[in-house]
Amino acid sequence: MTLRLALISLAISVAPVAHAAGLEGLLPHRAVYDLSLDKSSDRSGITGIKGRIVYEMTGSACEGFATRFRFFTEVSTPRKGFTNDQRTTSFESADGRSFSFVNKSYLNGQLEQDLKGQAEREGDSMQVEIALPEEQSIKLDDAVFMSEHMAQIIKAAKAGETVHQAVVFDGSGDADELMETTAIIGKERADLVEVTGETDGLGKDFAGQSAWPVTVSYFKQNDTLGTGEKTPLYAVSFYMHESGVSRRLIMQYEDYSLRGDLKQIEMLKTEPCK
C-alpha cells in the first residue's frame, strides 16, 4: 500500500528564478489529514483502515523548497491487521531542475525500504543517482517534479482549462520510473469554506479563496492495452485551493479507496525573495 507524494504536494511562494518552474503564488504550509476507508471490494480483503497524513513544506521560491511527508495507516483484515508507515523528505530546486529525496517505509514497525537519491533534469532527459540501498545510475526521459506539476495544474485551472497532462517523477517506489498523469479540472468554486469531515471552524482559513475540484490519474509510462487505452494505477480527487492547499482527499486504488479529511492547517512564514 503506497501513496505517491505528488498526490498532496501543493505549496510554494514567489521569486523571479521560480518563473522557469511556474511556482509563483503558492504558500508554504503544514497540513494534517485523518485517513479512513472510503470503500473496498471483497477481493481487497480489507475491512477497515484508519491513519494520518502529515505534510509540511518549507523554504522559499528563490532558494527552493523542502517537504516532509508521513503517511501512516492501520489496516484491518479478517485474519489480522498490520501497520504501514511511509516517511519521505525531499528538496526541489526553485528552477525545477534538481530533486533530492529520502524514502523510508516500515511494515509493522520494521524497516522495509530505505531509499536515498537525487534526480537532475538535463536537456530532454533526466539522470537519477541512487545512493541507498546501493549505488545505481538511472537515465529516464525528461519529466517535471512534484511542486512544478501541481503549480501547472493550478495555472491551468486559473486559465479555465479542464484537462492537464504531464509526465512526473516523484522518487516513489524504486525511483526508476516516470508516471504519466492526467488531471481533470472542474468548475471554479469561490464559496468553498466548510467541508464535511473537517475540524469545525477550519474553513475560515479559506474564505475568499478560489478552489477547483480536481482528479489526477496516474498511469505507468507507455503502458497501454491492446485497444490503445490506458488503465490508471490509481487516482486522487481533491479540492485544490489557489494557495496550494488540498482538501477532501479521495485516494482511489484498484480494490479500495481512502478518504483524507483535513484536520489541521498552519500557513508557514516565508521570507520574500530579494
N, C-alpha and C positions, 0 to 999 in steps of 0.2 A: 504494500500500500504506500504509494508515494504521491507527493504533491509538488508540482513544479513551482519554484519561487516566482517565476514570471507571472503566475496567476494573480498574485497580490502585490507585486512591486509597483506601486503607484505614488511616487512622491519625489519632488526636487524643487529647485529655485532658479535664479536668473544670472546670466553672465554672457558677455559677447562671445567667448570661446564656446559656450554651450550651444550657440545657434547652429553649429555644424551637426549636432546631435538632436536638435529640436527640443531641448529640455526645459526651456523657459516656461515660467508660470506655475510650476508645481511646488508643493510645500513639504518640507521635512516633517515627519510625524511619527508617533508611536501608537499603534493600534492593537487592541486585544479583541479576539473573536472567540466566543464559545461555540464548540462544534457539537452537532448531534446528527443522528442518522435521519436522512430525509426519506429515503425508501430503499428497499432491497428486494432482489428476486430470491426465490428458493434456492437457485443454483449458487448464489453467493455464499450461503451458509452463515450469513451474518444476521444476528438477532438484535444487536444494539451496538452503537458507537457513541462515545462521548469524548470530548477532548478540548483542546485550546490551541489557537494560533496566536503567537506574539510576533509582531512585525515592527521593526524600528529602522528608520533611515535618517542618517545624519550627514552633515557636510555642507558644501556649497557648490553652486554651479560653476564657479571659477576654478575650483581645485578637485572636484569630483565628489562622489557620494559613496558612503559605506552603508551597508544594510546588515541587519541581524534578524534572523528568521528562525522561529521554533514552531514545529508542528507536532503536537503530542496527542495521541489517541489511545483510548482503552476500547478494545474490540471484544464483543461478546459473541460466542457461537454456542450451538447446542452441546458441544463436548467440553470446551474450555475456552477461556479468554486469553488475550495477550495484549501487550502494550507495544506501541511503535512510537519512537521519538526521533524526529529529524531535526538537526540543527545546522544552520548554514550561516556563514558570514561571507560577505563579498564586497568588492570595491570596483566601481565603474568610473573610468576617467571621464572628465567633463566633455571631451571631444568625441566620446563614444568609440574610441579605437582600442582601448585596453580594458580587460576584465579579469580580476583575480578572485579566487573562490576557495573556500574550505567547507567540505560537507562531511558531517558525521551522522551516522544512522545507528540507532540502538533498538534491538528487539528484546523485550522483557529485561531491559536494563543492561544487556550485553552488547558491546560494540560490534556491529556487523559491517560497517563501512567507514573508512577514514580516507577521504579523497582531498587532495590539495593540488591546485593547478592555476595556470594563467593562460588567457587567450589574447592574441593580438591580431587585429584586422590589418591585412597587408594587401592593398590593391583589391583584386577580385577574389581573394582567398582569406583564410583565417588559419593561424598557426596556434595550436594548443600544446602547451608544455605541462605534462603531469609530473609532479614531484612525489606524491604519495598515492597509492601504496607502493608503487615502483615507478622509476623514471620512464617516461614514454613521450614521444613526439607524435602529434596527430595533425594532419592537414585536412581542412574542411573548406567548403565553399564559403564565400562571404555571407555574413548574417549580422543582424543587429542584436545588441544586448538588451537586457530586460527593461531598464529605465527608458531607453530610447523607444523601445517598442510601445510601451504604454503611453509615452508622450505623443507618439504618432497617432495612436487611437484617439486621444483627447483632441488633437489637432483636427483629425478627420471628423469627429463629432461636431466640433465648433463650425466646421465648414459645411455642415449639412450632409455629409456623406453617410451612407448606410452600410457600406462594406469596406473593410480594410484588410489587405493580405500582406503578410511579411514572413520571412524566414528568420528564426530566432535561435540564439544559443544562450543557455542559462546555466550550464555546468552541471545539470542534473544527471542522474544515472552514473554512467562511467565517463561522462563528459566527452564522448566520442561521436556524437551525432547532433544534427540540427533538426529542428521541428518546423514544419510548415504550419502557419496559423491563418485562420480566417475569423475576423471579428465582424459580427452583425450588430449594428448600432441602431437603437430605437429612437423614438421621438424625444426631443429635449423636454425635461421637466424642471420648472422653476419653483415648484411648490413642494419638493420632497424634503420634508422636515422630519416627521415622525415615521419610523419604520417598525412594523410588528416584530417583536422579539428582542429589540434593543433595550438598553437601560433607559428608564424613564428620564426624560429631560435631556437626553444626549443630543437629540435632534436640533436643539437650539444652536449648536455649533455650526450647523449647515444652512441656517436661514440666509436667504438671498443668493445662494449658490446655484448655478445650473448643474443638472445631473442628467445622465442618459442611462437607460437600460442597455447592457452590453452582454453578448455571449461570444466568448472566444473558444473556438475549437482547435485542437492540436492534432496534427497528423504526422506520421512518420514520413520523413522526406522521401520523395519519389516512390511512395508506396501506393499502388493503385490496384483495383480489382480488374478482372478481365474486361469489364464494361468501361473502364476508364474512370470509374467513380472512386472516390477516396472515402475511407471509413475513419472517423476520428478515434484516436486512442482515448481521449477524454475531452471534456469541455468544462468551462466555468462561466456561470452567469452572475452578474452583479450590477449594482447601481454604481456608476462611475461619476464622481464629482469633478468639477473643473480644477479643484485644488489638488487632485490626485488621490483622494481617499476613496476607498471602495467600501460598499455596504451591501448587506444581504447576499452573502456568497452562497451559490449552489454549485458544488463540485460534482460533476457527473462522470462516473466510470461505467464500465460495461454492465456490471451486475448490481450496482448500488450507487447511491448519491449521498453526499454530505451537505449539511447546511451550516453556514457560519454566520452568527449574529454578532454585530459589533457591540461590545460591552464597555470599552473604554477608548477614548481618543484624546491624545495630547499633541497639540501642534508645537513643534520644537523650534527653538530660536536658530536663526542662521545669520551670519554676517553678510552684508551686501558686498558684492564684488566691487573692487576698486579699479 
